[in-house]
């Protein structure tokens, strides 16, 4: 299996995971099934859309409609399963964490494939991982996780940076580099969810 094939499948999984997180957020607001599909789709493709627009390449879900169908299918499935989930909030956090880990690396990988410098690729990875969730929370009038004290952008930065460094310096199989790069993001975000890991908040100096 080639690296491009691995990235393509991981990209589909990432979109699906973020779509499920968007649908779970819609469940918190008790929306109808179309609301589930809308917010699932916005969350699933939002970050990748911004990435592709900034990189000036065809938007991925327009050229490959599988991404839209995955968003629709998983959002509709969540509509039926959400009533059975007694800890929707917790599941939403972990689904979002998994999507964060996947997209932070995949967005970075796509930028590098297009010849972007490493620092630009890292920024693309962070945007890919965070923009869909930001859209979801803004449209649903939820407190954005980006504004909370827990590690979020930091986790995306760790995933994207790890991919750039491993891709450049490690003599490992490209697919293994992809997987290993996701681990720092998942560990940091998982620690934030389960143990409240956070960076020190800003404290203004002086009067």
FIDORO-303682 format. One line per 4 residues: number of its first residue (from 1); for each residue x, y, z of C-alpha. Coordinates in pm, 1 decimal, decimal comma, always signed. Each point is the difference from the previous one (the first is absolute). Layout:
NUM> X:Y:Z  ... .
% end
This chain:
1> +0,0:+0,0:+0,0  +149,6:+333,4:-105,1  +24,9:+307,2:+222,0  -256,0:+181,4:-213,5 .
5> -245,2:-285,5:+52,8  +59,1:+1,9:+376,1  -50,2:+377,8:+14,1  -318,8:-26,0:-206,7 .
9> -152,3:-260,0:+233,4  +108,7:+186,0:+312,8  -150,9:+316,5:-147,4  -334,7:-175,2:-45,9 .
13> +14,1:-125,1:+358,7  +87,7:+347,2:+130,0  -291,7:+160,5:-183,7  -232,9:-269,7:+131,6 .
17> +116,2:+45,8:+358,9  -43,0:+375,8:-14,7  -342,1:-44,9:-162,0  -104,0:-219,7:+291,8 .
21> +122,5:+264,2:+244,5  -203,4:+264,5:-180,7  -309,2:-220,1:+11,3  +51,3:-64,7:+371,7 .
25> +18,1:+375,0:+55,6  -331,2:+30,4:-187,2  -141,9:-264,4:+234,1  +83,0:+223,7:+296,9 .
29> -216,0:+269,5:-160,5  -277,3:-253,5:-77,8  -7,9:+82,6:-370,6  -181,9:-197,3:-269,6 .
33> +172,6:-246,5:-232,1  +76,1:+267,1:-260,3  +167,3:+201,7:+273,6  +211,9:-304,6:+80,8 .
37> +101,5:-37,1:-364,0  +73,1:+370,3:-41,8  +219,9:+33,0:+306,6  +162,9:-335,3:-62,3 .
41> +93,3:+108,8:-351,8  +118,9:+346,3:+102,7  +220,4:-149,9:+270,8  +124,1:-280,4:-221,1 .
45> +113,8:+205,8:-298,0  +48,8:+346,5:+150,5  +368,5:-22,2:+88,4  +99,8:-174,3:-322,0 .
49> -193,1:+255,7:-204,7  +190,0:+289,5:+156,0  +328,6:-185,9:-55,2  -68,6:-60,3:-369,7 .
53> -116,4:+357,6:-60,5  +315,7:+140,2:+158,8  +219,4:-242,9:-193,5  -185,5:+95,9:-320,6 .
57> -86,0:-357,5:-97,2  -338,1:-156,9:-88,7  -211,8:-43,3:+314,2  +17,8:-369,5:+87,3 .
61> -369,4:-76,9:+50,3  -99,3:+162,7:-329,8  +228,1:-226,6:-199,9  -73,7:-308,6:+213,6 .
65> -359,2:-21,0:+122,2  +76,2:-299,6:+222,2  +80,1:+249,5:+274,7  -348,0:+150,7:-16,8 .
69> -165,8:-341,2:+3,6  +204,1:-103,2:+303,3  -109,4:+316,8:+180,7  -364,2:-61,3:-86,8 .
73> +11,0:-368,8:+93,0  +174,6:+41,5:+334,8  -209,3:+301,4:+94,9  -321,5:-191,4:-74,2 .
77> +133,3:-302,1:+189,6  +75,1:+223,1:+298,0  -359,2:+124,0:-10,4  -115,2:-355,3:+75,9 .
81> +277,7:-89,5:+243,1  +22,3:+321,1:+203,4  -304,9:-81,1:+217,9  +176,5:-321,1:+106,0 .
85> +312,1:+185,2:+111,8  -22,2:+112,1:+360,6  +333,5:+185,8:-9,9  -31,8:+196,1:-323,1 .
89> +212,6:+287,4:+125,8  +290,5:-230,2:+85,1  -27,6:-184,8:-329,5  -6,1:+332,0:-186,5 .
93> +326,4:+102,1:+165,1  +174,8:-325,6:-90,0  -133,4:-2,3:-356,8  +123,1:+355,0:-39,0 .
97> +339,8:-99,2:+143,7  +38,1:-281,5:-250,9  -94,5:+229,6:-286,8  +245,8:+258,5:+128,7 .
101> +284,5:-251,0:+0,7  -79,1:-125,0:-348,3  -53,9:+335,4:-167,7  +297,9:+172,8:+161,1 .
105> +227,6:-249,5:-174,8  -196,2:-47,9:-322,5  -33,2:+372,0:-65,4  +372,3:+37,1:+54,5 .
109> +77,0:-295,6:-228,7  -209,7:+141,6:-283,5  +171,6:+337,1:+24,7  +343,9:-163,0:-14,2 .
113> -103,6:-206,6:-302,3  -88,6:+325,3:-175,7  +344,2:+140,1:+70,5  -85,9:+231,6:+289,8 .
117> +279,7:+89,0:+245,0  -2,0:-184,3:+331,0  -130,2:+293,7:+203,5  -286,6:+53,0:-246,0 .
121> -82,2:-371,2:+12,4  -20,7:+15,7:+379,5  -242,9:+293,1:-19,1  -209,8:-188,8:-257,2 .
125> -9,6:-299,1:+234,3  -119,7:+212,9:+290,1  -266,2:+170,4:-211,8  -120,1:-332,8:-140,6 .
129> -35,9:-137,4:+351,8  -172,5:+294,4:+163,8  -210,7:+194,3:-250,1  -280,4:-256,4:-37,3 .
133> -52,3:-13,7:+375,8  +13,6:+378,1:+21,2  -272,7:+29,1:-263,5  -209,5:-260,0:+182,1 .
137> +23,7:+172,9:+335,0  -56,7:+347,2:-142,6  -311,1:-96,3:-196,7  -141,7:-194,3:+295,9 .
141> +78,1:+285,9:+241,4  +211,3:-234,8:+211,1  +306,0:+100,3:+198,9  +283,0:-79,3:-237,7 .
145> +256,9:-244,4:+126,5  +259,9:+230,7:-155,2  -80,3:+258,2:+266,7  +19,4:-243,7:+289,0 .
149> +302,0:-57,8:+224,5  +59,3:-358,6:-113,3  +261,0:-91,0:-260,2  -147,7:+9,1:-350,5 .
153> +197,2:+212,7:-244,9  +311,7:-119,4:+182,0  -95,3:-359,9:-77,2  -52,2:+82,6:-367,9 .
157> +336,2:+178,1:-6,5  +166,9:-306,7:+151,8  -147,6:-231,1:-263,6  +85,9:+219,8:-297,1 .
161> +350,5:+80,9:+125,5  +70,4:-365,8:+69,1  -89,1:-88,3:-356,5  +229,3:+266,1:-146,9 .
165> +290,6:-107,5:+220,3  -45,0:-375,2:-47,2  -59,6:+39,9:-371,6  +323,7:+194,7:-33,5 .
169> +235,1:-179,7:+237,5  -130,8:-349,5:+80,8  +94,9:-297,2:-214,7  -333,8:-172,2:+50,3 .
173> -270,0:-127,8:-230,9  -213,9:+292,2:-112,5  -320,3:-163,9:+124,9  +156,8:-56,0:+342,2 .
177> +105,1:+365,1:+12,9  -361,3:+96,6:-66,0  -128,9:-210,9:+288,3  +276,9:+93,2:+243,6 .
181> -57,5:+370,3:-65,0  -360,4:-26,9:+113,1  +96,5:-137,9:+341,4  +126,3:+326,2:+157,5 .
185> -322,3:+177,9:-95,2  -214,6:-283,3:+135,8  +201,4:-27,6:+320,9  -13,0:+372,8:+72,5 .
189> -368,5:+33,8:-80,6  -80,2:-320,3:+188,2  +185,9:+129,8:+304,4  -193,3:+326,1:-23,7 .
193> -331,5:-187,0:-3,4  +73,8:-260,1:+265,5  +243,2:+183,6:+227,3  -60,0:+368,0:-72,4 .
197> +342,1:+68,5:-150,0  +39,9:+365,8:-87,9  +255,0:+273,2:-55,9  +29,4:+291,4:+238,8 .
201> -255,1:+271,6:-71,1  +111,6:+351,4:-84,4  +33,4:+230,2:+298,0  +41,4:+365,4:-72,6 .
205> +305,5:+156,1:+156,8  -14,4:+339,5:+162,5  -300,6:+199,8:+125,8 .
% end
